[in-house]
Amino acid sequence: MKIPNTNQCQELLKKYKTPERIINHILTVNKLALFLAKKIKQSGITINIEFVNASSLLHDIDKLMTLDKPESHGEIAEQILTKEGYPEIGKSINTHGIINIKKIKTWEDKVLVYADFRAQDNNIVSLSERFEYGRKRYPGTVTEEKVQLAYELEKQICNKININPQILKIFNHKDTSIQ
């Protein structure tokens, strides 16, 4: 499996003209996803940190192209990344939204989905804050069943690494030293 490194991901984001506002969100997701992935690995679970890094950096590569058709978000990213030679990363990204929450199976996908759920713009927020925003921005996509599944995902991840989900808001402080 071919996985792009951080520099290659940055080049792809430039190539597909990802706006700075979206890049700021991507970097927030990446920071949280890598923290969670490292903690999960420390707990003894096999997780591919490089895969998490690439998928979290590229998860919104298609965001600008899908603003008027959010249901295509993820599908377009998969097409782009398959064309660029990273089909596994594309497939993972295609399942990262609330619409596909039932499809996530791997720890890499769980971490990506959860980190994206917690990142609103360039801040870490609670799931309830994020879903309130999602209901306004994407009416009809944030159902109670999906919200419940997201809380179950949060519980699964946070219990595995023995952390209170609220502590993750520390990533909103630029000088955090959590490793």
DODREN-321699 format. One line per 4 residues: number of its first residue (from 1); their letters; for each residue x, z, y of N, C-alpha, C, O. Coordinates in nm, 3 decimals. Each point is the difference from the previous one (the first is absolute). Example, Ala and Ser with C-alpha at 12.3 -4.5 7.8 and 13.67 -1.06 7.14 Angstrom:
2
1) AS) 1.319,0.780,-0.569,-0.089,0.000,0.119,0.090,0.000,0.120,0.104,0.066,-0.002  -0.139,-0.138,0.107,0.082,0.006,0.119,-0.077,0.073,0.109,0.051,0.017,0.111
END
This chain:
179
1) MKIP) 0.086,0.000,-0.119,-0.086,0.000,0.119,0.089,0.000,0.124,0.095,0.078,0.011  -0.126,-0.165,0.080,0.075,-0.015,0.125,-0.068,0.084,0.108,-0.120,-0.014,0.025  0.198,0.103,0.040,-0.053,0.088,0.104,0.082,-0.020,0.127,0.122,0.014,-0.003  -0.187,-0.047,0.114,0.075,-0.018,0.124,0.051,0.134,0.054,-0.068,0.102,-0.011
5) NTNQ) 0.188,-0.103,0.068,0.052,0.122,0.063,-0.060,0.014,0.141,-0.077,-0.086,0.044  0.113,0.191,0.024,-0.057,0.028,0.132,0.026,-0.116,0.097,-0.091,-0.041,0.073  0.213,-0.010,-0.070,0.031,-0.112,0.091,-0.081,-0.124,-0.032,-0.048,-0.068,0.090  0.033,0.038,-0.218,-0.080,-0.116,-0.040,-0.147,0.020,0.039,-0.066,-0.095,0.041
9) CQEL) 0.017,0.216,-0.054,-0.138,0.029,0.043,-0.015,-0.021,0.150,-0.099,-0.059,0.045  0.197,0.106,0.032,-0.006,-0.018,0.145,0.001,-0.149,0.036,-0.072,-0.042,0.091  0.151,-0.036,-0.161,0.004,-0.144,0.025,-0.135,-0.066,-0.032,-0.045,-0.088,0.073  -0.017,0.131,-0.181,-0.133,-0.054,-0.035,-0.103,0.037,0.106,-0.084,-0.083,0.037
13) LKKY) 0.088,0.205,0.012,-0.094,0.042,0.105,0.019,-0.084,0.126,-0.097,-0.039,0.064  0.222,0.010,-0.030,0.028,-0.087,0.115,-0.051,-0.142,-0.026,-0.065,-0.061,0.085  0.096,0.010,-0.203,-0.039,-0.137,-0.036,-0.151,-0.019,0.013,-0.046,-0.106,0.044  -0.032,0.207,-0.082,-0.146,-0.011,0.004,-0.059,0.064,0.126,-0.119,0.030,0.007
17) KTPE) 0.207,-0.011,0.094,-0.041,0.040,0.135,-0.086,0.126,0.003,-0.103,0.005,0.067  0.147,0.097,-0.139,-0.072,0.127,-0.002,0.020,0.069,0.135,0.114,0.025,0.040  -0.223,0.007,0.031,0.012,0.062,0.133,0.059,0.141,-0.006,-0.009,0.069,-0.102  0.069,-0.028,0.213,0.064,0.131,0.009,-0.096,0.114,-0.033,0.039,0.097,-0.066
21) RIIN) -0.163,-0.105,0.110,-0.098,0.105,-0.027,-0.019,0.018,-0.150,-0.009,0.113,-0.049  0.003,-0.223,-0.024,-0.016,0.007,-0.145,0.130,0.047,-0.064,-0.003,0.075,-0.098  0.117,-0.116,0.151,0.129,0.046,-0.053,0.012,0.151,0.016,0.051,0.067,-0.089  -0.097,-0.012,0.201,0.003,0.145,0.018,-0.081,0.070,-0.108,0.044,0.101,-0.055
25) HILT) -0.161,-0.154,0.023,-0.082,0.056,-0.108,0.074,-0.013,-0.133,0.005,0.095,-0.079  0.052,-0.212,0.053,0.073,-0.024,-0.124,0.113,0.102,-0.017,0.018,0.054,-0.109  0.056,-0.027,0.216,0.111,0.095,-0.008,-0.049,0.141,-0.028,0.067,0.077,-0.069  -0.184,-0.042,0.122,-0.059,0.131,-0.029,-0.039,0.009,-0.147,0.029,0.099,-0.066
29) VNKL) -0.093,-0.203,0.016,-0.037,-0.004,-0.143,0.126,0.008,-0.086,0.003,0.075,-0.098  0.099,-0.150,0.135,0.125,-0.002,-0.077,0.065,0.138,-0.006,0.044,0.044,-0.106  -0.038,0.023,0.220,0.063,0.132,0.004,-0.073,0.098,-0.092,0.063,0.073,-0.076  -0.195,-0.072,0.084,-0.078,0.090,-0.085,0.008,-0.041,-0.146,0.014,0.085,-0.088
33) ALFL) -0.024,-0.214,0.060,0.004,-0.048,-0.138,0.133,0.034,-0.067,0.002,0.043,-0.116  0.108,-0.060,0.187,0.131,0.032,-0.058,0.014,0.150,-0.024,0.054,0.041,-0.103  -0.101,0.040,0.195,0.003,0.145,-0.019,-0.077,0.038,-0.127,0.051,0.073,-0.084  -0.173,-0.124,0.071,-0.083,0.032,-0.116,0.064,-0.051,-0.129,0.002,0.070,-0.101
37) AKKI) 0.049,-0.192,0.104,0.061,-0.058,-0.120,0.121,0.082,-0.046,0.018,0.024,-0.119  0.063,0.019,0.214,0.118,0.081,-0.036,-0.042,0.134,-0.058,0.060,0.048,-0.096  -0.163,0.012,0.153,-0.051,0.128,-0.053,-0.058,-0.019,-0.140,0.020,0.084,-0.088  -0.091,-0.192,0.067,-0.057,-0.029,-0.132,0.112,-0.020,-0.102,-0.008,0.049,-0.112
41) KQSG) 0.111,-0.121,0.152,0.115,-0.022,-0.089,0.067,0.134,-0.034,0.037,0.023,-0.115  -0.023,0.064,0.215,0.059,0.132,-0.023,-0.083,0.083,-0.097,0.053,0.088,-0.068  -0.183,-0.115,0.062,-0.087,0.075,-0.092,0.013,-0.049,-0.144,-0.062,0.056,-0.091  0.142,-0.161,0.070,0.024,-0.049,-0.135,-0.078,-0.125,-0.038,0.010,-0.046,-0.114
45) ITIN) -0.086,-0.008,0.206,-0.079,-0.120,-0.027,0.085,-0.123,0.034,0.071,-0.002,0.100  -0.080,-0.099,-0.183,0.071,-0.125,0.025,-0.074,-0.078,0.109,-0.118,-0.031,-0.014  0.190,0.001,0.120,-0.056,-0.079,0.110,0.114,-0.082,0.061,0.111,0.050,0.016  -0.138,-0.174,0.016,0.100,-0.091,0.053,0.002,0.011,0.153,-0.087,-0.055,0.068
49) IEFV) 0.186,0.127,-0.016,0.009,0.025,0.144,0.019,-0.130,0.078,-0.059,-0.017,0.107  0.139,-0.075,-0.159,0.022,-0.128,0.070,-0.130,-0.080,0.009,-0.027,-0.065,0.101  -0.052,0.072,-0.206,-0.130,-0.069,0.000,-0.091,0.061,0.106,-0.067,-0.072,0.074  0.063,0.205,-0.067,-0.081,0.070,0.101,0.048,-0.039,0.140,-0.082,-0.025,0.089
53) NASS) 0.213,0.021,-0.070,0.054,-0.038,0.131,-0.049,-0.140,0.040,-0.051,-0.019,0.110  0.066,-0.077,-0.200,-0.039,-0.138,0.032,-0.151,-0.014,0.019,-0.044,-0.064,0.096  -0.034,0.122,-0.185,-0.146,-0.016,0.012,-0.052,0.068,0.126,-0.092,-0.051,0.064  0.149,0.166,-0.028,-0.047,0.067,0.121,0.043,-0.074,0.126,-0.072,0.001,0.100
57) LLHD) 0.188,-0.065,-0.103,0.044,-0.079,0.116,-0.077,-0.130,0.016,-0.014,-0.052,0.111  -0.037,-0.002,-0.221,-0.065,-0.131,0.005,-0.152,0.005,-0.014,-0.065,-0.104,-0.001  0.007,0.224,-0.010,-0.142,0.009,-0.034,-0.093,-0.061,0.104,-0.113,-0.037,-0.033  0.157,0.025,0.156,-0.085,-0.060,0.104,0.059,-0.130,0.055,-0.027,-0.037,0.114
61) IDKL) 0.106,-0.032,-0.193,0.062,-0.126,0.043,-0.107,-0.104,0.038,0.026,-0.090,0.080  -0.144,0.104,-0.138,-0.109,-0.096,0.027,-0.105,0.053,0.098,-0.101,-0.066,0.023  0.123,0.182,0.033,-0.103,0.066,0.082,-0.047,-0.089,0.115,-0.120,-0.014,0.023  0.213,-0.045,0.048,-0.036,-0.085,0.114,-0.083,-0.121,-0.045,-0.089,-0.044,0.072
65) MTLD) 0.119,-0.008,-0.189,-0.069,-0.119,-0.052,-0.140,0.032,-0.052,-0.080,-0.090,-0.022  0.051,0.218,0.001,-0.128,0.037,-0.063,-0.087,0.088,0.089,-0.096,0.060,-0.049  0.126,-0.053,0.178,-0.080,0.085,0.089,-0.147,-0.041,0.002,-0.088,0.085,0.008  0.063,-0.216,-0.015,-0.139,-0.047,0.003,-0.062,-0.009,-0.139,-0.118,-0.031,-0.013
69) KPES) 0.196,0.057,-0.089,-0.052,0.000,-0.139,0.071,0.109,-0.081,0.080,-0.030,-0.088  -0.110,0.157,0.119,0.071,0.112,-0.064,-0.010,0.002,-0.152,0.085,0.059,-0.067  -0.187,-0.122,0.011,-0.013,-0.004,-0.146,0.113,-0.081,-0.064,0.025,0.014,-0.120  0.044,-0.097,0.198,0.113,-0.079,-0.051,0.133,0.072,0.013,0.102,-0.046,-0.052
73) HGEI) -0.103,0.161,0.122,0.123,0.077,0.017,0.051,0.045,-0.137,-0.075,0.060,-0.077  0.196,-0.087,0.049,0.056,0.029,-0.132,0.013,-0.128,-0.081,0.106,-0.028,-0.056  -0.214,-0.048,0.050,0.005,-0.128,-0.073,0.099,-0.095,0.066,0.080,-0.066,-0.068  -0.086,0.059,0.201,0.091,-0.088,0.073,0.144,0.051,-0.016,0.093,-0.079,-0.018
77) AEQI) -0.076,0.211,0.025,0.134,0.057,-0.019,0.055,-0.035,-0.138,0.117,-0.035,-0.013  -0.202,0.042,-0.088,0.045,-0.036,-0.135,0.043,-0.146,-0.005,0.102,-0.033,-0.062  -0.178,-0.055,0.125,0.037,-0.142,0.003,0.134,-0.021,0.070,0.086,-0.075,-0.048  -0.069,0.141,0.162,0.125,-0.012,0.076,0.118,0.048,-0.084,0.101,-0.069,-0.012
81) LTKE) -0.115,0.187,-0.046,0.113,0.059,-0.072,0.029,-0.071,-0.131,0.115,-0.004,-0.044  -0.216,-0.052,-0.018,0.023,-0.082,-0.120,0.080,-0.124,0.039,0.095,-0.038,-0.068  -0.134,-0.025,0.179,0.073,-0.118,0.050,0.145,0.035,0.036,0.090,-0.082,-0.019  -0.069,0.204,0.069,0.134,0.043,0.040,0.084,0.050,-0.119,0.118,0.031,0.017
85) GYPE) -0.178,-0.025,-0.136,0.075,0.041,-0.119,-0.017,0.145,-0.041,0.079,0.051,-0.080  -0.181,0.016,0.133,-0.023,0.142,-0.030,-0.143,0.022,-0.051,-0.076,0.075,0.062  0.038,-0.138,-0.173,-0.139,0.008,-0.045,-0.046,0.142,-0.038,-0.117,0.034,0.022  0.206,0.048,-0.077,-0.041,0.136,-0.038,-0.031,0.085,0.123,-0.095,0.079,-0.001
89) IGKS) 0.174,-0.095,0.105,-0.028,0.071,0.126,-0.133,-0.049,0.056,-0.081,0.081,0.045  0.059,-0.210,-0.047,-0.126,-0.057,0.050,-0.120,0.052,-0.076,-0.102,0.034,0.060  0.113,-0.027,-0.192,-0.111,0.049,-0.081,-0.031,0.146,0.033,-0.116,0.039,0.009  0.220,0.042,0.009,-0.019,0.140,0.037,-0.071,0.012,0.134,-0.094,0.078,0.015
93) INTH) 0.140,-0.155,0.082,-0.058,0.005,0.134,-0.146,-0.045,-0.002,-0.081,0.050,0.078  0.048,-0.141,-0.165,-0.138,-0.050,-0.007,-0.099,0.109,-0.041,-0.120,-0.017,0.021  0.167,0.126,-0.078,-0.091,0.108,-0.040,0.008,0.120,0.093,-0.050,0.107,-0.036  0.111,-0.119,0.155,0.028,0.120,0.079,-0.115,0.050,0.088,0.015,0.107,0.058
97) GIIN) -0.123,-0.175,-0.044,-0.105,0.044,0.091,-0.109,0.082,-0.066,-0.005,0.012,-0.123  -0.081,0.045,0.203,-0.112,0.081,-0.049,-0.091,-0.083,-0.090,-0.060,0.053,-0.093  0.049,-0.182,0.120,-0.088,-0.086,-0.079,0.044,-0.002,-0.146,-0.084,-0.010,-0.090  0.215,0.020,0.066,0.054,-0.012,-0.136,0.047,0.132,-0.060,0.076,0.000,-0.096
101) IKKI) -0.120,0.111,0.150,0.053,0.129,-0.044,-0.017,0.024,-0.150,0.081,0.071,-0.061  -0.183,-0.128,0.000,-0.020,0.018,-0.144,0.105,-0.074,-0.083,0.017,0.030,-0.118  0.053,-0.125,0.177,0.095,-0.083,-0.074,0.140,0.059,-0.008,0.081,-0.046,-0.081  -0.050,0.147,0.161,0.137,0.051,0.002,0.029,0.082,-0.125,-0.079,0.085,-0.041
105) KTWE) 0.195,-0.111,-0.018,0.037,0.067,-0.125,0.139,0.063,0.005,0.019,0.111,-0.049  0.079,-0.180,0.108,0.138,0.048,-0.005,0.027,0.101,0.111,-0.072,0.006,0.100  0.176,0.074,-0.119,0.039,0.096,0.104,0.044,-0.073,0.127,-0.025,0.047,0.110  0.090,-0.161,-0.126,0.041,-0.078,0.117,-0.121,-0.041,0.083,0.001,0.011,0.123
109) DKVL) -0.105,-0.058,-0.189,-0.123,-0.040,0.070,-0.072,0.120,0.059,-0.053,-0.007,0.112  0.049,0.117,-0.186,-0.066,0.121,0.050,0.065,0.049,0.128,-0.069,0.035,0.096  0.201,-0.033,-0.094,0.074,0.046,0.118,-0.027,-0.093,0.118,-0.024,0.047,0.112  0.028,-0.178,-0.134,-0.027,-0.096,0.107,-0.140,0.020,0.056,-0.018,0.009,0.122
113) VYAD) -0.080,-0.004,-0.207,-0.139,0.014,0.043,-0.019,0.130,0.079,-0.059,0.000,0.108  0.109,0.109,-0.163,-0.018,0.129,0.067,0.072,0.004,0.135,-0.057,0.046,0.099  0.181,-0.094,-0.093,0.073,0.000,0.127,-0.072,-0.085,0.104,-0.005,0.037,0.117  -0.049,-0.151,-0.159,-0.074,-0.085,0.093,-0.129,0.067,0.045,-0.039,-0.012,0.117
117) FRAQ) -0.028,0.081,-0.207,-0.121,0.074,0.038,0.030,0.106,0.105,-0.081,0.023,0.089  0.197,0.040,-0.098,0.033,0.110,0.091,0.058,-0.048,0.132,0.007,0.078,0.095  0.036,-0.204,-0.086,0.063,-0.050,0.123,-0.101,-0.080,0.082,-0.052,-0.102,-0.044  0.028,0.152,0.163,-0.086,-0.073,0.094,0.087,-0.035,0.120,0.050,0.088,0.070
121) DNNI) -0.032,-0.215,-0.048,0.097,-0.049,0.098,0.136,0.056,-0.039,0.049,-0.029,-0.110  0.013,0.110,0.197,0.130,0.056,-0.038,-0.005,0.152,-0.011,0.099,0.069,0.025  -0.214,-0.016,-0.064,-0.017,0.143,-0.022,-0.054,0.027,-0.139,-0.072,-0.081,-0.058  0.109,0.197,0.005,-0.058,0.048,-0.126,-0.123,0.082,0.037,0.008,0.093,0.081
125) VSLS) -0.121,-0.128,-0.139,-0.126,0.069,0.025,-0.059,0.045,-0.134,0.048,-0.040,-0.106  -0.150,0.121,0.112,-0.068,0.043,-0.123,-0.082,-0.117,-0.056,-0.028,-0.097,0.071  -0.008,0.108,-0.197,-0.085,-0.104,-0.059,-0.133,-0.009,0.074,-0.051,-0.110,0.022  -0.006,0.224,0.017,-0.130,-0.005,0.069,0.012,-0.073,0.134,-0.090,-0.076,0.036
129) ERFE) 0.199,0.098,0.037,0.021,-0.072,0.127,0.015,-0.150,-0.025,-0.055,-0.083,0.072  0.132,0.050,-0.174,0.026,-0.141,-0.030,-0.128,-0.073,-0.042,-0.023,-0.114,0.040  -0.059,0.182,-0.121,-0.122,-0.066,-0.046,-0.105,-0.008,0.110,-0.082,-0.092,0.000  0.082,0.187,0.092,-0.089,-0.010,0.115,0.035,-0.125,0.081,-0.088,-0.076,0.041
133) YGRK) 0.217,0.055,-0.019,0.048,-0.120,0.068,-0.037,-0.126,-0.080,-0.047,-0.098,0.057  0.068,0.102,-0.188,-0.029,-0.114,-0.087,-0.147,-0.039,0.000,-0.034,-0.119,-0.005  -0.053,0.218,0.010,-0.145,-0.029,0.002,-0.039,-0.075,0.126,-0.088,-0.086,-0.002  0.153,0.120,0.113,-0.029,-0.068,0.127,0.060,-0.140,0.002,-0.063,-0.095,0.046
137) RYPG) 0.185,0.083,-0.095,0.072,-0.128,0.008,-0.046,-0.100,-0.105,-0.008,-0.120,0.027  -0.023,0.170,-0.148,-0.039,-0.087,-0.111,-0.130,0.049,-0.061,0.000,0.052,-0.112  -0.111,-0.067,0.183,-0.128,0.052,-0.050,-0.033,-0.051,-0.140,0.017,-0.118,-0.030  -0.062,0.210,-0.054,-0.043,-0.037,-0.134,0.107,0.006,-0.107,-0.032,-0.004,-0.119
141) TVTE) 0.159,0.013,0.159,0.107,0.000,-0.102,0.037,0.141,-0.045,0.052,0.018,-0.110  -0.077,0.082,0.194,0.038,0.137,-0.033,-0.122,0.073,-0.055,-0.074,0.065,0.074  0.053,-0.077,-0.205,-0.114,0.064,-0.064,0.036,0.142,-0.042,0.118,0.034,-0.010  -0.219,0.048,-0.014,0.025,0.138,-0.043,0.075,0.004,-0.133,0.086,0.085,-0.020
145) EKVQ) -0.118,-0.178,-0.069,0.070,-0.004,-0.129,0.149,-0.024,0.021,0.083,0.065,-0.064  -0.048,-0.158,0.152,0.140,-0.031,0.026,0.070,0.115,0.071,0.116,0.028,-0.027  -0.187,0.038,0.118,0.057,0.116,0.067,0.031,0.109,-0.102,0.106,0.062,0.005  -0.199,-0.039,-0.096,0.021,0.100,-0.105,0.122,-0.035,-0.086,0.079,0.087,-0.033
149) LAYE) -0.065,-0.214,-0.002,0.116,-0.044,-0.077,0.130,0.021,0.078,0.103,0.033,-0.058  -0.107,-0.053,0.190,0.118,0.022,0.083,0.039,0.148,0.001,0.118,0.034,-0.006  -0.218,0.054,0.015,0.030,0.144,-0.005,0.055,0.040,-0.137,0.085,0.088,-0.008  -0.133,-0.151,-0.097,0.055,0.026,-0.134,0.145,-0.047,-0.009,0.083,0.066,-0.062
153) LEKQ) -0.054,-0.180,0.123,0.137,-0.050,0.004,0.090,0.097,0.077,0.111,0.030,-0.044  -0.159,0.017,0.158,0.076,0.097,0.078,0.030,0.125,-0.082,0.112,0.049,-0.001  -0.213,0.000,-0.067,0.017,0.119,-0.083,0.102,-0.025,-0.111,0.086,0.084,-0.027  -0.095,-0.200,-0.038,0.092,-0.033,-0.108,0.145,-0.003,0.050,0.089,0.059,-0.062
157) ICNK) -0.066,-0.125,0.173,0.136,-0.012,0.054,0.050,0.135,0.050,0.110,0.043,-0.036  -0.190,0.024,0.117,0.046,0.126,0.061,0.017,0.111,-0.104,0.090,0.082,0.013  -0.175,-0.079,-0.113,0.019,0.098,-0.108,0.127,-0.029,-0.078,0.072,0.093,-0.039  -0.043,-0.219,0.017,0.119,-0.039,-0.077,0.128,0.045,0.071,0.097,0.038,-0.066
161) ININ) -0.097,-0.043,0.198,0.121,0.038,0.075,-0.014,0.137,0.065,0.087,0.043,0.076  -0.197,0.025,-0.106,-0.022,0.137,0.047,0.011,0.011,0.152,0.081,0.077,0.053  -0.164,-0.154,0.016,0.002,-0.001,0.146,-0.143,-0.003,0.053,-0.088,-0.063,-0.058  0.067,0.132,0.170,-0.129,-0.003,0.069,-0.006,-0.131,0.080,0.092,-0.029,0.076
165) PQIL) -0.198,-0.049,-0.092,-0.007,-0.129,0.071,0.014,0.013,0.152,0.049,-0.093,0.065  -0.091,0.205,-0.008,0.008,0.014,0.146,0.144,0.006,0.050,0.028,-0.038,0.113  0.064,0.085,-0.198,0.140,0.010,0.042,0.059,-0.138,0.027,0.100,-0.011,0.072  -0.159,-0.093,-0.128,0.054,-0.135,0.019,-0.010,-0.047,0.145,0.066,-0.096,0.039
169) KIFN) -0.147,0.164,0.041,-0.010,-0.036,0.143,0.131,0.028,0.074,0.018,-0.044,0.114  0.073,0.117,-0.179,0.130,0.025,0.062,0.074,-0.131,0.030,0.086,-0.005,0.087  -0.121,-0.100,-0.159,0.063,-0.130,0.024,-0.038,-0.057,0.136,0.058,-0.101,0.041  -0.152,0.161,0.028,-0.034,-0.044,0.136,0.107,0.041,0.100,0.005,-0.052,0.111
173) HKDT) 0.080,0.145,-0.151,0.110,0.044,0.086,0.122,-0.086,-0.029,0.044,-0.008,-0.115  0.008,-0.054,0.216,0.106,-0.098,-0.018,0.128,0.059,-0.061,0.074,-0.071,-0.069  -0.047,0.198,0.094,0.126,0.058,-0.045,-0.014,0.081,-0.129,0.079,0.092,-0.024  -0.177,-0.124,-0.058,-0.020,0.075,-0.123,0.122,-0.009,-0.091,0.067,-0.104,-0.008
177) SIQ) -0.039,0.213,-0.060,0.115,0.002,-0.090,-0.044,0.017,-0.145,0.082,0.030,-0.086  -0.209,-0.050,0.058,-0.049,0.010,-0.138,0.062,-0.112,-0.081,-0.001,-0.116,0.042  0.054,0.148,-0.155,0.059,-0.101,-0.090,-0.062,0.011,-0.135,0.036,-0.076,-0.091
END
